[in-house]
Amino acid sequence: MRAEVRLIEEVLRRDLPVLGVCLGSQLLAAALGARVRPGSDPEVGWLPVELEEGAAEDRLFSGLPRRFVAFHWHGDVFDVPAGATGLARSERTPHQAFRYGDRAYGLLFHLEVDGSTVRAMVEAFPEDLLRAGVDPEEVSSAAERYLPGLRSCGAVVFGRWADLLG
């Protein structure tokens, strides 16, 4: 992971766009000098995310619902790097997303998953669910309920990200 952090540092030095999701957000935070550490409890499953004030004018997040359900699968958390803008939080995790400058984003939650991805994660990592006290069947079945809203938010964020890459 040190090599990946060095790569991210180089991307930042070159002022190239970077988007880190889940572990990628933790690596981006570390590359920017923020503390990354184990969270108090694993955050796994379909849980609400609340956008912060900084998201209202953000080029990726503006106009999204202030609160939506996202897919989570992480045990480690990060502090918002110095000079970055916090964009989202959850009940368990005060820092779910941040922007550094205008071209570097870290998202701890997942906007990119679909039903097959969720099922594959549930099947591949049942011990994570047990540790988090989450019912595997509930995670899989809840996908039908939450994926339409997640797809909508993801289409906005990733569409705007693609425009930024332009």
C-alpha positions as CSV (number, residue, x, y, z in Angstrom):
1,M,0.0,0.0,0.0
2,R,3.0,2.3,0.4
3,A,3.5,2.2,-3.3
4,E,-0.1,3.1,-3.9
5,V,0.2,6.0,-1.5
6,R,3.3,7.2,-3.4
7,L,1.4,6.9,-6.7
8,I,-1.4,9.0,-5.3
9,E,1.1,11.6,-4.0
10,E,2.5,11.8,-7.5
11,V,-0.9,12.3,-9.0
12,L,-1.7,15.0,-6.5
13,R,1.7,16.7,-7.3
14,R,0.8,16.7,-11.0
15,D,-2.6,18.2,-10.2
16,L,-4.4,15.3,-11.9
17,P,-7.9,14.2,-10.9
18,V,-8.1,11.3,-8.4
19,L,-11.1,9.6,-7.0
20,G,-10.7,7.1,-4.2
21,V,-13.6,4.8,-3.1
22,C,-13.5,2.9,0.2
23,L,-9.9,1.7,0.6
24,G,-9.0,4.3,-2.1
25,S,-10.4,7.1,0.1
26,Q,-8.3,5.9,3.0
27,L,-5.2,5.8,0.8
28,L,-6.0,9.3,-0.5
29,A,-6.4,10.6,3.0
30,A,-3.1,9.0,4.1
31,A,-1.4,10.5,1.0
32,L,-2.6,13.9,2.2
33,G,-1.3,13.4,5.7
34,A,-4.5,12.5,7.5
35,R,-4.8,9.8,10.1
36,V,-6.4,6.5,9.0
37,R,-7.3,4.1,11.7
38,P,-9.7,1.3,12.7
39,G,-13.2,2.6,13.3
40,S,-15.1,1.8,16.5
41,D,-17.3,-0.7,14.7
42,P,-17.3,-2.1,11.2
43,E,-19.8,-0.3,9.0
44,V,-21.3,-2.9,6.7
45,G,-24.5,-2.9,4.7
46,W,-27.1,-0.4,3.7
47,L,-26.8,2.7,5.9
48,P,-27.7,6.4,5.6
49,V,-25.2,9.0,4.6
50,E,-25.8,12.7,5.2
51,L,-24.3,15.3,3.1
52,E,-22.5,18.2,4.9
53,E,-22.8,21.9,4.1
54,G,-19.7,21.7,1.8
55,A,-21.6,19.3,-0.5
56,A,-24.2,22.0,-1.4
57,E,-21.8,23.8,-3.7
58,D,-19.6,20.9,-4.6
59,R,-19.3,20.1,-8.4
60,L,-20.0,16.3,-7.8
61,F,-22.5,16.4,-4.9
62,S,-24.6,19.6,-5.3
63,G,-28.3,18.8,-5.9
64,L,-28.2,15.3,-4.4
65,P,-30.6,14.5,-1.6
66,R,-29.3,15.7,1.7
67,R,-29.7,12.1,3.1
68,F,-29.6,8.9,1.1
69,V,-28.8,5.2,1.8
70,A,-25.4,4.0,0.5
71,F,-23.6,0.7,0.6
72,H,-20.9,0.4,3.2
73,W,-18.2,-2.2,3.7
74,H,-15.3,-0.8,5.8
75,G,-13.7,-1.1,9.2
76,D,-11.2,1.7,8.9
77,V,-11.9,5.4,8.9
78,F,-10.0,8.6,8.2
79,D,-9.8,12.1,9.4
80,V,-10.5,14.8,6.8
81,P,-7.1,15.9,5.5
82,A,-5.9,19.4,6.4
83,G,-7.2,21.8,3.7
84,A,-9.9,19.4,2.5
85,T,-13.6,19.9,2.6
86,G,-15.8,17.4,4.4
87,L,-18.7,16.3,2.2
88,A,-20.6,13.6,4.0
89,R,-20.9,11.7,7.3
90,S,-22.9,8.9,8.8
91,E,-24.2,8.1,12.2
92,R,-21.1,5.9,13.0
93,T,-18.5,7.6,10.9
94,P,-18.1,11.4,11.0
95,H,-16.1,11.5,7.8
96,Q,-17.6,9.6,4.8
97,A,-16.4,11.8,1.9
98,F,-14.1,14.7,1.3
99,R,-12.7,16.9,-1.5
100,Y,-9.2,18.2,-1.6
101,G,-8.7,21.1,-4.0
102,D,-11.1,20.7,-6.9
103,R,-9.8,17.5,-8.4
104,A,-9.3,15.0,-5.6
105,Y,-12.2,13.1,-4.0
106,G,-12.4,10.4,-1.3
107,L,-15.6,8.4,-0.8
108,L,-15.7,5.8,2.0
109,F,-19.1,4.6,1.0
110,H,-20.0,2.8,-2.3
111,L,-22.1,4.4,-5.0
112,E,-20.8,2.0,-7.7
113,V,-22.3,-1.4,-6.6
114,D,-25.0,-3.3,-8.2
115,G,-27.0,-6.4,-7.1
116,S,-24.4,-8.9,-8.3
117,T,-21.6,-7.0,-6.6
118,V,-23.4,-7.0,-3.3
119,R,-24.2,-10.7,-3.6
120,A,-20.6,-11.5,-4.4
121,M,-19.3,-9.5,-1.4
122,V,-21.8,-11.2,0.9
123,E,-20.7,-14.6,-0.4
124,A,-17.0,-13.8,-0.3
125,F,-16.7,-12.2,3.1
126,P,-19.3,-13.7,5.5
127,E,-16.9,-13.2,8.4
128,D,-17.1,-9.4,7.9
129,L,-20.9,-9.6,8.2
130,L,-20.6,-11.7,11.4
131,R,-18.1,-9.3,12.9
132,A,-20.5,-6.4,12.1
133,G,-23.5,-8.2,13.5
134,V,-25.3,-8.0,10.1
135,D,-27.6,-10.6,8.6
136,P,-26.2,-11.6,5.2
137,E,-29.7,-12.3,3.8
138,E,-30.9,-8.8,4.9
139,V,-27.9,-7.2,3.1
140,S,-28.7,-9.0,-0.1
141,S,-32.4,-8.6,0.0
142,A,-32.2,-4.9,0.9
143,A,-30.3,-4.3,-2.4
144,E,-33.7,-4.3,-4.3
145,R,-35.0,-1.5,-2.0
146,Y,-31.9,0.7,-2.0
147,L,-30.2,0.2,-5.4
148,P,-32.6,2.5,-7.4
149,G,-31.7,5.5,-5.2
150,L,-28.1,4.6,-5.1
151,R,-28.0,4.3,-8.9
152,S,-29.5,7.7,-9.2
153,C,-27.0,9.3,-6.9
154,G,-24.1,7.4,-8.5
155,A,-25.1,8.5,-12.0
156,V,-25.0,12.1,-10.9
157,V,-21.6,11.8,-9.1
158,F,-19.9,9.6,-11.6
159,G,-21.3,11.6,-14.6
160,R,-20.0,14.8,-13.1
161,W,-16.7,13.0,-12.4
162,A,-16.5,12.1,-16.0
163,D,-17.1,15.7,-17.0
164,L,-14.3,16.8,-14.7
165,L,-12.0,14.4,-16.5
166,G,-13.3,16.0,-19.8
